[in-house]
Amino acid sequence: MPTKFTGSYDDDGVSSERESTMLRAAMAADVAARASQTSVDDEEPARVLVADDDAATRDLIATTLRASGYEVETVADGQEAIARFARGGLDVVLLDAVMPRVSGVDACRTIKGLRGEDFVPVALVFAKTDPRSRVEALKIGADAYVCKPFEQTELLLCVSSALRVKRAHDRMRAARQKLERLRTLDELTGAHSFLYLHERLTAEFARAEKHAEPLACCIIDVDRLKVHNERGGRSLGDTVLRGVADVIKKSVRDTDVVARYGGDEFFVMLPATHFAGSLVVASRIWRDIAQKAFGTTEAEVNVTASLGVALFPSRDVRTKDALLSALEAALLEAKRRGGNRLCVFQQEGFIYTPTGEDGTA
């Protein structure tokens, strides 16, 4: 295939503009590399994909970028560029606008359509006499472009600018992910957050109501946590809460929800669970907490818990607010009777099982 040229030909049939550009790039390599290195210091080396069907131009661009600290992969056309992009692991894609099989503009359009979790900027290389393609490229989402013949510094600035855009996107994505974790998880215990619980309980209650399925819930209160905080410091109290959360999570199914409900309280939601099943789970949680020592080897403590359980639907529980009220009432009754016990709200009164003193109903 004949070699592409973008400048005018001299008498020897060689592009003088292009030759001049290549010569200037080679002479300025060391200076430009040092100048651009500040953009990649203290970061992992960026991986750039270069797509150009002209071998000499492709090698020149790759050599220039490598001298500036980038890792470079090269392909000969837009179709190969799309295939390589699909495998992932790239930070910037640099496409020549005019290539066989699939042009750089079409490859850019395809790559931008392959939206994944990672943002990868695409820069296009145009001839200075092709303003229409530049406008088209920007319309389809190209993030940068450079016109040839170009100075080496132009190329490096184009790539480094695209890389800065990527890193800004990456930081924003990381920040959003962190905010989402903080929104849905309790940072101390790893249980779900109160906000997540509110959203999930609303959805699960609506589903249970629609499909006439049972929904059991349980509130677990760590007894005398304030005393442990006073004796062993706040760090001991935090260790107890983390340990209790782990015990609860190990006692339930993956489909169940464990959330931090208050300072020393946890909420367990058991979808599609009947009365007998909720008692089995609540009793297991109650016993497992009482049998485990929390803290460090230097300062281990044993704790107990009070549990309130309620079930939808039941005669006195027909709404979500009624379910929450029943749970609070059951927990309050368990605490009023001295704690370390399980109290179930049902019908017109409470069922107690088992007690902390004798382990009997």
Helices and strands as residue ranges (DSSP letters): H 16-27, H 29-36, G 37-39, E 47-51, H 55-67, E 71-75, H 78-86, E 92-96, H 104-113, E 122-127, H 131-139, E 144-148, H 152-184, H 194-211, E 215-222, H 225-232, H 234-250, E 257-260, E 265-271, H 275-291, E 293-295, E 300-302, E 305-312, H 320-336, E 341-346, E 349-355
